[in-house]
Amino acid sequence: MMDAQLHSAPLTPAQHAAEARIAYALEAPGGAAILCGPAGVGKTLLLERMAETVALQGQCLLADSCAIARDWAAGSDPAEWPGMLLIDNAHLAADNDLAELLENVAQAQVALSLVLAGQGRLLTLAARHPQLARIVRVRAVLPPLSLEESQTLLAHRLGGLLTQPADAAMVRTLHEIAAGIPAEVVRLADLAGLLLAADPTRPLVADDIELIHRRASLQAA
């Protein structure tokens, strides 16, 4: 999973803000929050951080899809439910998955807080369900990185391999190729790190990033 590669990196301001907004929305039991953004911006990372924070107290369950969450809610004893259900990839849900999950939660009459994370379709999907709209307190969006944030993540990934300040043109090229998506910045930075490890005295330039990207794209084709 690409988001897992970001665990050791510091959170971006946008990730910090989304995490804080979701935490605020869930202070009162029974609420819901939506975390939306393109693939690779760190949605799974934030869910996993939340799960790690509250799982020690047995208060959280992390599901990889709405279908899994629906089946769990239908087949488990509400008296044993945790206080929070985190659902990843919620944008892939079929309408009946989300509707049946919400119905199971309503019938259980348990103050279960929900966090649904997914890509853009999630907002459209959520709007189709008035029952969900009534309990959603926050809609947090994770945008791509700024150029400065890409530079910070790049420096974090390359660490001591950079014997001199990163070339501005190289950083901009990497940021543009990655479109500011953290997972793509990490992927390109790690590939660039292989070049630096082979010859630490060799400066890393924009053409290197272009070459890495072309080779990686050919291998993926």
N, C-alpha and C positions, 0 to 999 in steps of 0.2 A: 504494500500500500504506500503510495507516494507521500501522503501526509505524515506517515510515521517517521520519515527522514527529517522532519522539522522539529521533532521533540526536543532536541538539544539546543535549538536556536532560541534566542530571546523573542518574545512576542512583539509584534508590530503594534504601533499605537491603535490601529483599527481593530486588531485582535483583542487587545486589552479592553478597548471600549465595548466591543461586542460581548466579551465575557462579563464585564461589569453590568451591562444592561440586562443580560439574561439573568444574572444572579439577583438583581433588583426585582425583576419581574416575578421571580419564583420565591420571593421572601414569604409571600402568603400562599398557603397550600391550595392546590387545585387550579392554579393558573397554567398558562401555556406561553411558550415563546417560539418564534420562528427564526432560524439562522439560515440566511440565504447567500449564495455567491457561486461563481463559476468553479469548475473542478480545479483543485490544487491550491486554493487560497487558504486552507487551514481549518475547514469546518470540522473534519474528523478529529483533527488535533485538539480543538477546543472541547469537543464532546468527551474525548478521552481524558483530558485534563479535569473536566468536571466529574467524570466517573471516578477517577483516582482520588479526587478530593473528598467525595461523599461516600464512596464504596466502603471505606474503613468503618463507617458507622452503619453499613448495611442499608443505606437509604436510596440506592440507585440501581437501575438496570439499564444497560446499553444494548440496543438492538440494531442490527444492520439493515433492517427494512421495516416498513409498515406491516407487511404480511407476517413477519416473525413476531412483531409486537402484538398484532391482532390475535394470533394463535396462542401466544403466551397469556394474554388477558382472558381469552375464552377458556383456557384449560387450567388455570391456576386459581387458588383460593384467595379471594380479595382480602381476607383477613391477614394474609401473609405478604401482601404486596408491599414493595418499598414505597417511599414517598415520592420518587421521581423516576420517570421513564424517558430516556434519551433515545431518539430514533434517527439514525443516519440514512442517507439516500432516500429521504422521504419523497423526493420529486418523482421517483420511479413507481410510486404506489398507484394501484388501480383505485378508482373511486370507491369500490366496495370495501377495499382494505381499510381505508381511513374511516369510512362510515361505520363499519362493523366494530372497529377499535373504539371509536367514540361512543358507540351504543353500549359496548361492554363496560366501558368505564362509567357511563351514566347509570347503568343498571346496578353496578356494584356499590354505588353511593359511597365511594372512597375518594378522599381528597388527594388525588394523584396528579402531580405536576407533570407537564409534558414539554419536551423540547424537540422540535422537528427541524432537522437540518437537511438542506438539499439545494439543488440548482434552481434557476429562475422559474421553472414550471411549478415549483412548490407554492409560490404565491397565488398562482391561478388555481391550483388544486385546493388550497386552503379556502379561497374565496367561495368555492362551491358548497362549503359546509358551514351553514350558519351556526351550528352547535360549536364548531371550533372557533369561529370568528368571535363568539361571545366571550370566550375565555382567554383569547390571545391578548397579552398585555404588552408585548414587545415584538417588533419585527426588525431584526438586526441584519445588516448587509455587510459582508466582507468584500471590499473592493480589491483589485490588484495592488501590488506594491508601487510606491513612488520610486523614482530613480534613486533617491537617497536611501530608501529602505532596501532596495536591491543591493546597493553598495554595501550597506551594513551586513546583510545576509551573506553576501559574497565574501567579505572579509572574515566573517565568522566561520564559514565553511573551509576557507583556505588556510586560516590560522597562520602558523609559522612558516608556511610555504612561500608566502609573499615576503621576499627580502627587501622590497622597496614598495612605496605607495602604488596602489593600483592605478594603471593608466586610465584617464577619464574616458577616452574613446573606447577602450576595451569594455569598461563598465557599462557605458551607454549601449554598445552593441549587444552585450549579453542581456541587458534589461529589455531592449526592444525585441530581440528574438524570443525571449521568454514571455513577452507581453505583460511583464510584471507579476506573473503567476509564481508564487513562492516555490512550489514544487518543481517548476521548470528552471527557476534560478538555481535551486539546489542541484538539479541534475546536471546542468551545464557547468556549474562551479566544481562539482565533483570530477567531471571529465577533464576540466582544465587543471584540476589538482594533479591528475596523473601526469600531465605534461610537465608541470612544475617539479613533481617528485623525481622525474627522470633527469631533469637538468635544472636545479634550483637557481643557477646563475642566469638562466635565460629569461628575459622579460616576457611577460604575457601581453600580447597585443590583440587588437580587434580582429585581425585576420585569423588568429588562432581560434577565436570563438566561432567565426564564420565556418572555418574548416571543421571544427568539432561538430557543429550543428549539421553540416552537410553529411558528414560521415554517419552521424547518429540517425539522420533521416533515411539514408540509404539502407542502413541495417534494419530499421523498423519497417521498411517497405516490403 
